[in-house]
Amino acid sequence: MDEALDYFDEREMVYPLRLLSEAGLGYMTLGQPLSSLSGGELQRVKLATELAVEGNIYVLDEPTTGLHLSDIERLMRLMNRLVDQGATLIVIEHHLDVIGQADWIIDLGPGAGYEGGNVLFQGPPEELIHCHASITGRYLKRYAEGGSRE
């Protein structure tokens, strides 16, 4: 797709290709079948195509799965752009960079599966670090203090 941006000059072609490139999908080829895309790639295609629509609500389930850090940064820019255009994003995510950028977090736990399902916290990420019952809060606190993402 990135190569196609250099070839086309019509806005009708360049705009959607640029959005896909901004979503970190510039490596794809024109005409690539959707069946060859991963779940995360499909979510990013959906985000890119929706940038022209205002006021929508999007639910993304682990959109950073399998992405390189530079692609995660691109994805976060794209998500911020959607929010700036009036969209609401509900993101189910474990990546601390994404969690830290959220406006509002609902943390369920205390564990997974049968040990989860209780609302442990709801509020801004800077307050989540003070919720001692939250595993996410502990990791986010360590990350905010300059620790690792893991």
ROLOKE-791078 format. One line per field, with one value per atom (N, C-alpha, C): residue number from 1; atom name; x, y, z. Coordinates in steps of 0.1 Angstrom, whole numbers, plus 5000, padded with zeros to 4 digits. Each point is the difference from the previous one (the first is absolute). Example, Ala and Ser with C-alpha at 12.3 -4.5 7.8 and 13.67 -1.06 7.14 Angstrom:
i: c(1, 1, 1, 2, 2, 2)
at: c(N, CA, C, N, CA, C)
px: c(5132, 4991, 5009, 4996, 5009, 4992)
py: c(4943, 5012, 5012, 5011, 5011, 5011)
pz: c(5078, 5000, 5000, 4993, 5000, 5008)
This chain:
i: c(1, 1, 1, 2, 2, 2, 3, 3, 3, 4, 4, 4, 5, 5, 5, 6, 6, 6, 7, 7, 7, 8, 8, 8, 9, 9, 9, 10, 10, 10, 11, 11, 11, 12, 12, 12, 13, 13, 13, 14, 14, 14, 15, 15, 15, 16, 16, 16, 17, 17, 17, 18, 18, 18, 19, 19, 19, 20, 20, 20, 21, 21, 21, 22, 22, 22, 23, 23, 23, 24, 24, 24, 25, 25, 25, 26, 26, 26, 27, 27, 27, 28, 28, 28, 29, 29, 29, 30, 30, 30, 31, 31, 31, 32, 32, 32, 33, 33, 33, 34, 34, 34, 35, 35, 35, 36, 36, 36, 37, 37, 37, 38, 38, 38, 39, 39, 39, 40, 40, 40, 41, 41, 41, 42, 42, 42, 43, 43, 43, 44, 44, 44, 45, 45, 45, 46, 46, 46, 47, 47, 47, 48, 48, 48, 49, 49, 49, 50, 50, 50, 51, 51, 51, 52, 52, 52, 53, 53, 53, 54, 54, 54, 55, 55, 55, 56, 56, 56, 57, 57, 57, 58, 58, 58, 59, 59, 59, 60, 60, 60, 61, 61, 61, 62, 62, 62, 63, 63, 63, 64, 64, 64, 65, 65, 65, 66, 66, 66, 67, 67, 67, 68, 68, 68, 69, 69, 69, 70, 70, 70, 71, 71, 71, 72, 72, 72, 73, 73, 73, 74, 74, 74, 75, 75, 75, 76, 76, 76, 77, 77, 77, 78, 78, 78, 79, 79, 79, 80, 80, 80, 81, 81, 81, 82, 82, 82, 83, 83, 83, 84, 84, 84, 85, 85, 85, 86, 86, 86, 87, 87, 87, 88, 88, 88, 89, 89, 89, 90, 90, 90, 91, 91, 91, 92, 92, 92, 93, 93, 93, 94, 94, 94, 95, 95, 95, 96, 96, 96, 97, 97, 97, 98, 98, 98, 99, 99, 99, 100, 100, 100, 101, 101, 101, 102, 102, 102, 103, 103, 103, 104, 104, 104, 105, 105, 105, 106, 106, 106, 107, 107, 107, 108, 108, 108, 109, 109, 109, 110, 110, 110, 111, 111, 111, 112, 112, 112, 113, 113, 113, 114, 114, 114, 115, 115, 115, 116, 116, 116, 117, 117, 117, 118, 118, 118, 119, 119, 119, 120, 120, 120, 121, 121, 121, 122, 122, 122, 123, 123, 123, 124, 124, 124, 125, 125, 125, 126, 126, 126, 127, 127, 127, 128, 128, 128, 129, 129, 129, 130, 130, 130, 131, 131, 131, 132, 132, 132, 133, 133, 133, 134, 134, 134, 135, 135, 135, 136, 136, 136, 137, 137, 137, 138, 138, 138, 139, 139, 139, 140, 140, 140, 141, 141, 141, 142, 142, 142, 143, 143, 143, 144, 144, 144, 145, 145, 145, 146, 146, 146, 147, 147, 147, 148, 148, 148, 149, 149, 149, 150, 150, 150)
at: c(N, CA, C, N, CA, C, N, CA, C, N, CA, C, N, CA, C, N, CA, C, N, CA, C, N, CA, C, N, CA, C, N, CA, C, N, CA, C, N, CA, C, N, CA, C, N, CA, C, N, CA, C, N, CA, C, N, CA, C, N, CA, C, N, CA, C, N, CA, C, N, CA, C, N, CA, C, N, CA, C, N, CA, C, N, CA, C, N, CA, C, N, CA, C, N, CA, C, N, CA, C, N, CA, C, N, CA, C, N, CA, C, N, CA, C, N, CA, C, N, CA, C, N, CA, C, N, CA, C, N, CA, C, N, CA, C, N, CA, C, N, CA, C, N, CA, C, N, CA, C, N, CA, C, N, CA, C, N, CA, C, N, CA, C, N, CA, C, N, CA, C, N, CA, C, N, CA, C, N, CA, C, N, CA, C, N, CA, C, N, CA, C, N, CA, C, N, CA, C, N, CA, C, N, CA, C, N, CA, C, N, CA, C, N, CA, C, N, CA, C, N, CA, C, N, CA, C, N, CA, C, N, CA, C, N, CA, C, N, CA, C, N, CA, C, N, CA, C, N, CA, C, N, CA, C, N, CA, C, N, CA, C, N, CA, C, N, CA, C, N, CA, C, N, CA, C, N, CA, C, N, CA, C, N, CA, C, N, CA, C, N, CA, C, N, CA, C, N, CA, C, N, CA, C, N, CA, C, N, CA, C, N, CA, C, N, CA, C, N, CA, C, N, CA, C, N, CA, C, N, CA, C, N, CA, C, N, CA, C, N, CA, C, N, CA, C, N, CA, C, N, CA, C, N, CA, C, N, CA, C, N, CA, C, N, CA, C, N, CA, C, N, CA, C, N, CA, C, N, CA, C, N, CA, C, N, CA, C, N, CA, C, N, CA, C, N, CA, C, N, CA, C, N, CA, C, N, CA, C, N, CA, C, N, CA, C, N, CA, C, N, CA, C, N, CA, C, N, CA, C, N, CA, C, N, CA, C, N, CA, C, N, CA, C, N, CA, C, N, CA, C, N, CA, C, N, CA, C, N, CA, C, N, CA, C, N, CA, C, N, CA, C, N, CA, C, N, CA, C, N, CA, C, N, CA, C, N, CA, C, N, CA, C, N, CA, C, N, CA, C, N, CA, C, N, CA, C, N, CA, C, N, CA, C, N, CA, C, N, CA, C, N, CA, C)
px: c(5008, 4992, 5009, 5011, 5008, 5005, 5004, 5005, 4989, 4987, 4989, 4998, 5003, 4999, 5008, 5012, 5009, 4994, 4992, 4995, 4988, 4990, 4988, 5000, 4992, 4999, 4986, 4990, 4986, 4997, 4993, 4996, 4992, 4991, 4992, 5008, 5012, 5009, 5010, 5005, 5011, 4995, 4988, 4995, 4998, 4993, 4999, 5013, 5009, 5013, 5008, 4999, 5007, 4995, 4987, 4994, 5005, 5000, 5005, 5015, 5007, 5014, 5002, 4992, 5001, 4996, 4992, 4996, 5010, 5012, 5010, 4998, 4992, 4998, 5006, 5010, 5006, 5007, 5003, 5007, 4991, 4987, 4991, 5000, 4995, 5000, 4986, 4998, 4987, 4994, 4987, 4993, 5002, 5007, 5002, 4987, 4997, 4987, 4999, 4988, 4998, 5002, 4998, 5001, 5015, 5009, 5014, 5005, 4991, 5003, 4998, 5008, 4998, 4988, 4996, 4989, 5004, 5012, 5005, 5001, 5004, 5001, 4986, 4990, 4986, 4995, 5003, 4995, 5006, 5013, 5006, 4995, 4996, 4994, 4986, 4993, 4987, 5002, 5010, 5002, 5004, 5008, 5005, 4988, 4991, 4989, 4989, 5000, 4990, 5005, 5012, 5005, 4991, 4994, 4992, 4986, 4996, 4987, 5002, 4991, 5001, 4990, 5004, 4990, 4998, 5007, 4998, 5005, 4996, 5006, 5006, 5013, 5007, 5005, 4998, 5005, 5012, 5011, 5012, 5005, 5002, 5005, 5014, 5009, 5014, 5006, 4998, 5005, 5015, 5007, 5015, 5006, 4992, 5006, 5008, 5012, 5009, 5007, 4997, 5006, 5014, 5008, 5013, 4997, 5010, 4998, 4997, 5006, 4998, 4986, 4994, 4987, 4990, 5003, 4992, 4999, 5011, 5000, 4991, 5001, 4991, 4985, 4997, 4987, 4995, 5008, 4995, 4998, 5008, 4997, 4987, 4997, 4988, 4988, 5001, 4989, 4998, 5011, 4999, 4993, 5003, 4993, 4985, 4996, 4986, 4993, 5007, 4994, 4999, 5010, 5000, 4989, 4996, 4989, 4986, 5000, 4987, 4996, 5009, 4996, 5003, 4993, 5002, 5007, 5011, 5007, 4999, 4996, 5000, 5011, 5011, 5011, 5003, 4999, 5004, 5015, 5009, 5014, 5008, 5012, 5010, 5012, 5002, 5013, 5000, 5010, 5001, 5000, 5006, 5000, 4986, 4992, 4986, 4992, 5001, 4993, 5003, 5013, 5004, 4994, 4996, 4995, 4985, 4994, 4985, 4995, 4988, 4994, 4993, 4995, 4992, 5003, 5002, 5003, 4990, 4995, 4992, 5008, 5005, 5009, 4992, 4999, 4993, 5010, 4996, 5009, 4993, 5007, 5014, 5009, 4995, 5007, 4993, 5003, 4994, 4990, 4992, 4990, 4990, 4999, 4991, 5005, 5012, 5006, 4998, 4993, 4999, 4985, 4998, 4986, 4996, 5007, 4997, 5006, 4993, 5006, 5009, 5013, 5009, 5003, 4998, 5004, 4993, 4996, 4996, 5004, 5007, 5005, 5012, 5006, 5012, 5012, 5009, 5012, 5008, 5002, 5008, 4995, 4987, 4995, 5000, 5001, 5000, 5012, 5011, 5013, 4998, 4990, 4997, 4991, 4995, 4990, 5009, 5001, 5009, 4994, 4987, 4994, 5002, 5005, 5001, 5014, 5001, 5013, 5004, 4991, 5003, 5005, 4994, 5005, 5015, 5003, 5014, 5010, 4996, 5009, 5001, 4988, 5000, 5008, 5000, 5008, 5015, 5004, 5014, 5004, 4991, 5003, 5002, 4990, 5001, 5012, 5006, 5012, 5013, 4998, 5011, 5004, 4991, 5003, 4997, 5001, 4997, 4986, 4996, 4987, 4994, 5008, 4996, 4998)
py: c(4988, 5012, 5013, 4999, 5012, 5003, 4990, 5003, 5006, 4996, 5005, 5015, 5004, 5014, 5009, 4995, 5007, 5000, 4991, 4998, 5008, 5000, 5007, 5014, 5009, 5013, 5005, 4992, 5003, 4999, 5010, 5000, 4987, 4996, 4988, 4988, 4999, 4989, 5002, 5012, 5003, 5001, 5006, 5001, 4986, 4991, 4987, 4992, 5001, 4994, 5006, 5013, 5007, 4996, 4999, 4995, 4986, 4991, 4986, 5001, 5008, 5001, 5006, 5010, 5005, 4990, 4990, 4990, 4989, 5002, 4990, 4988, 5002, 4990, 5002, 5009, 5004, 4988, 4990, 4988, 4991, 5002, 4992, 5003, 4991, 5002, 5004, 5007, 5003, 4988, 4998, 4988, 4988, 5002, 4989, 4995, 4987, 4995, 5002, 5004, 5002, 4987, 4989, 4987, 4998, 5007, 4999, 5009, 5008, 5009, 4994, 5004, 4996, 5008, 4996, 5008, 5014, 5002, 5013, 5009, 4994, 5007, 5004, 4991, 5003, 5012, 5000, 5011, 5013, 5000, 5012, 5005, 4990, 5004, 5007, 4994, 5006, 5014, 5002, 5013, 5010, 4996, 5009, 5004, 4991, 5003, 5009, 4999, 5008, 5014, 5004, 5013, 5012, 4997, 5010, 5002, 4991, 5000, 5006, 5009, 5006, 4994, 4999, 4997, 4985, 4991, 4986, 4995, 4988, 4993, 4987, 4998, 4988, 4992, 4987, 4991, 4992, 5001, 4993, 4990, 4988, 4989, 4997, 5005, 4997, 5004, 5013, 5004, 5000, 4999, 5001, 4986, 4990, 4986, 4998, 4995, 4997, 5012, 5012, 5012, 5003, 5006, 5005, 5013, 5005, 5012, 5012, 5001, 5011, 5000, 4988, 4998, 5004, 4997, 5003, 5016, 5006, 5015, 5006, 4994, 5004, 4998, 4988, 4997, 5009, 5004, 5010, 5013, 5005, 5012, 5000, 4988, 4999, 5000, 4993, 5000, 5014, 5007, 5014, 5009, 4998, 5007, 4998, 4987, 4997, 5007, 5000, 5007, 5014, 5006, 5015, 5003, 4991, 5002, 4997, 4997, 4998, 4985, 4991, 4986, 4996, 4989, 4994, 4986, 4998, 4987, 4992, 4988, 4991, 4990, 4999, 4992, 4990, 4987, 4989, 4998, 5003, 5000, 4997, 4994, 4998, 5008, 5006, 5007, 5013, 5002, 5011, 5014, 5001, 5013, 5004, 4991, 5002, 5003, 4992, 5002, 5014, 5004, 5013, 5012, 4998, 5011, 5001, 4991, 5000, 5012, 5004, 5010, 4994, 4988, 4993, 4985, 4994, 4986, 4993, 4988, 4991, 4988, 4997, 4988, 4989, 4989, 4988, 4990, 4993, 4990, 4994, 4995, 5002, 4991, 4989, 4991, 4999, 4989, 4997, 4989, 4998, 4989, 5001, 4989, 4999, 5009, 5004, 5009, 5015, 5003, 5014, 5004, 5011, 5004, 5011, 5003, 5011, 5013, 5011, 5013, 5004, 5000, 5004, 5015, 5006, 5014, 5006, 5013, 5007, 5015, 5005, 5014, 5002, 5011, 5003, 4992, 4997, 4991, 5005, 5013, 5005, 4996, 4997, 4996, 4985, 4993, 4985, 4995, 5007, 4996, 4999, 5006, 5000, 4989, 4992, 4989, 4988, 4996, 4989, 4986, 5000, 4987, 4997, 5010, 4999, 4996, 4989, 4995, 5010, 5005, 5010, 5012, 5005, 5011, 4999, 4988, 4998, 5001, 4994, 5000, 5015, 5006, 5014, 5009, 4998, 5008, 4998, 4987, 4997, 5007, 4999, 5005, 5016, 5006, 5015, 5004, 4992, 5003, 4997, 4996, 4998, 4985, 4992, 4985, 4995, 4987, 4993, 4999, 4997, 4999, 4986, 4991, 4987, 4998)
pz: c(5000, 5000, 5000, 5008, 5000, 4986, 4992, 4987, 4991, 5002, 4992, 5003, 5012, 5003, 4991, 4996, 4991, 4986, 4997, 4986, 4997, 5009, 4998, 5004, 4994, 5004, 5002, 4996, 5002, 5015, 5005, 5014, 5004, 4991, 5003, 5002, 4995, 5002, 5011, 5001, 5010, 5014, 5002, 5014, 5007, 4994, 5006, 5002, 4990, 5001, 5011, 5002, 5010, 5014, 5001, 5013, 5004, 4990, 5002, 5004, 4994, 5003, 5014, 5004, 5014, 5010, 4996, 5009, 5001, 4993, 5001, 4990, 4990, 4990, 4987, 4999, 4988, 4993, 5007, 4995, 4991, 5002, 4992, 4986, 4991, 4986, 4996, 4989, 4995, 4995, 5003, 4996, 5009, 5011, 5009, 5006, 5000, 5005, 5015, 5004, 5015, 5008, 4993, 5007, 5004, 4995, 5003, 5012, 5005, 5010, 5014, 5010, 5014, 5006, 5012, 5006, 5003, 5005, 5002, 4988, 4989, 4987, 4996, 5001, 4997, 5008, 5013, 5008, 4996, 4996, 4995, 4987, 4991, 4987, 5004, 5009, 5004, 5006, 5008, 5006, 4989, 4991, 4989, 4991, 4997, 4991, 5007, 5014, 5007, 5004, 4996, 5004, 4994, 4989, 4994, 5007, 5009, 5006, 5014, 5004, 5014, 5009, 5013, 5011, 5002, 4993, 5002, 5013, 5004, 5011, 4995, 5004, 4996, 5012, 4998, 5010, 4994, 5006, 4995, 5010, 4996, 5009, 4997, 5009, 4999, 4987, 4995, 4987, 4998, 5011, 4999, 4999, 5001, 5000, 4987, 5002, 4989, 4993, 5005, 4994, 5005, 4991, 5004, 5007, 5009, 5007, 4991, 4988, 4992, 4994, 4998, 4995, 5011, 5012, 5012, 5001, 4998, 5000, 4989, 4988, 4989, 5004, 5005, 5004, 5010, 5010, 5010, 4994, 4991, 4993, 4993, 4993, 4993, 5010, 5011, 5010, 5005, 5003, 5005, 4990, 4987, 4990, 4999, 5002, 5000, 5012, 5012, 5011, 4998, 4994, 4997, 4990, 4992, 4990, 5007, 5013, 5006, 5003, 4996, 5002, 5015, 5004, 5013, 4998, 5006, 4999, 5013, 4999, 5012, 4996, 5007, 4996, 5012, 4996, 5009, 4997, 5010, 4997, 5012, 4998, 5011, 4998, 4989, 4997, 5008, 5008, 5009, 4994, 4988, 4993, 4996, 4996, 4997, 5012, 5010, 5013, 5006, 4999, 5006, 4993, 4987, 4992, 5001, 5007, 5001, 5008, 4997, 5008, 5012, 4999, 5010, 4999, 5012, 5000, 5009, 4995, 5009, 5001, 5012, 5002, 5007, 4993, 5006, 5005, 5011, 5006, 5011, 5010, 5002, 4991, 4995, 4991, 4987, 4993, 4987, 5002, 4990, 5000, 5012, 5007, 5012, 5011, 5000, 5010, 4997, 4989, 4996, 4999, 4993, 4998, 5010, 5010, 5009, 4996, 5001, 4997, 5012, 4997, 5010, 5001, 4988, 4999, 4988, 5001, 4988, 5003, 4990, 5001, 4990, 5002, 4991, 5004, 4991, 5002, 5012, 5002, 5010, 5014, 5001, 5013, 5001, 4989, 5000, 5008, 4999, 5007, 5015, 5006, 5014, 5004, 4991, 5003, 5002, 5013, 5004, 4995, 4998, 4996, 4985, 4993, 4985, 4996, 4993, 4994, 4990, 4992, 4989, 5007, 5011, 5007, 5004, 5005, 5005, 4988, 4989, 4988, 4994, 5000, 4995, 5009, 5013, 5009, 4998, 4998, 4997, 4987, 4990, 4987, 5001, 5007, 5002, 5007, 5008, 5007, 4992, 4988, 4991, 4999, 5005, 4999, 4986, 4999, 4987, 4997, 4987, 4996, 5004, 5005, 5003, 5014)
